[in-house]
Amino acid sequence: MIFITAKFRIKPEYADDWAEISAPFTAATRAEPGCLWFDWSRSLDDPNEYVLVEAFRDGDAGLAHVQSDHFAAARQQIPPYLVETPRIINFTVPHDDWSELGEMAVE
C-alpha cells in the first residue's frame, strides 16, 4: 500500500473550522475505491496544525487519487487556508492494513 502522512498548518482564523472546510475533499477521497483510509487529527501541541494519515491500495490507486477531479479542486481550494505548503512523508509498505502494537497488547 501507499502510506502517506502530511502536516497541514492552518491559518489560526480557520483552524476551528478545518473539519468543515476539508469535508468535501475528505468525503470524496474516502469514496475512492482504492482509498484504505483518509483520517485527520489535530495536534495536541499546536491547535493550528492538522495531521492527515492516508493510505491507498497501491500505486495505481494513489495515481487515480492525484488525477481525480476532487484532488484538482482541493489544489485550488485548500491553499488559501494554509500558513505554508504542507509537509509530507510518502512511502510504499508491504501491508494492506494496520498492524497491532504488540508492546501495548490489551489482554
C-alpha positions in Angstrom: 0.0 0.0 0.0 1.0 3.6 -0.4 1.1 5.2 3.1 1.1 9.0 3.5 1.3 11.3 6.4 1.1 15.0 5.9 1.1 18.0 8.2 -1.1 21.0 7.4 -0.5 24.3 9.3 -3.9 26.1 9.1 -4.3 29.9 9.4 -5.5 30.4 13.0 -8.7 32.0 12.0 -9.7 28.8 10.1 -8.3 26.1 12.4 -11.5 25.5 14.3 -13.4 25.1 11.1 -11.0 22.8 9.3 -13.2 19.7 9.6 -15.9 21.5 7.7 -13.5 23.2 5.2 -11.9 19.9 4.3 -15.1 17.8 4.4 -15.9 17.7 0.7 -12.3 16.7 -0.2 -12.3 14.2 2.7 -15.6 12.6 1.7 -14.7 12.3 -2.0 -11.3 10.8 -1.2 -12.8 8.3 1.2 -15.2 7.2 -1.6 -12.4 6.3 -4.0 -12.3 2.5 -4.5 -8.5 2.4 -3.8 -8.6 4.5 -0.6 -8.0 2.4 2.5 -8.2 5.4 4.9 -8.1 9.1 5.0 -8.0 10.5 8.6 -7.4 13.9 10.0 -6.1 14.5 13.6 -5.5 17.8 15.3 -2.1 18.3 17.0 -2.2 18.4 20.8 0.8 20.8 20.8 -0.3 23.2 18.1 -4.0 23.8 17.6 -3.4 25.2 14.1 -1.8 22.0 12.9 -3.6 19.0 11.5 -2.1 15.7 10.5 -3.5 13.7 7.7 -2.9 9.9 7.7 -3.9 8.3 4.4 -3.4 5.1 2.6 -4.2 3.8 -0.9 -4.3 0.2 -2.0 -1.4 0.6 -4.4 0.4 2.9 -6.8 -2.5 2.8 -9.3 -4.9 3.9 -6.6 -2.6 6.7 -5.5 -2.3 7.9 -9.1 -6.0 7.8 -9.5 -6.3 9.9 -6.4 -4.0 12.7 -7.6 -5.6 12.7 -11.0 -9.2 12.9 -9.6 -11.4 16.0 -10.1 -11.7 16.4 -6.3 -7.9 16.5 -5.9 -7.7 19.1 -8.6 -10.4 21.2 -6.9 -8.6 20.8 -3.5 -5.4 22.0 -5.0 -7.2 25.3 -5.7 -9.5 25.5 -2.7 -7.2 24.4 0.2 -4.0 26.6 -0.1 -5.7 29.9 0.9 -6.4 28.4 4.3 -2.8 27.3 4.9 0.1 29.1 6.5 2.7 27.2 4.5 3.0 24.3 2.0 2.1 21.0 3.8 4.9 18.7 4.7 4.6 15.0 3.7 6.1 11.6 4.1 5.0 9.1 1.4 6.2 5.5 1.1 5.2 2.1 0.0 4.8 -0.6 2.6 4.0 -4.3 2.1 0.8 -4.2 4.1 -2.9 -3.5 3.5 -4.0 -2.6 7.0 -2.7 -1.5 10.4 -0.7 -4.0 12.5 -1.1 -4.4 16.2 1.3 -2.7 18.5 2.4 -5.8 20.4 4.3 -3.9 23.1 1.0 -2.5 24.3 -1.2 -5.5 23.9 -4.6 -5.4 25.6 -5.4 -8.7 27.2 
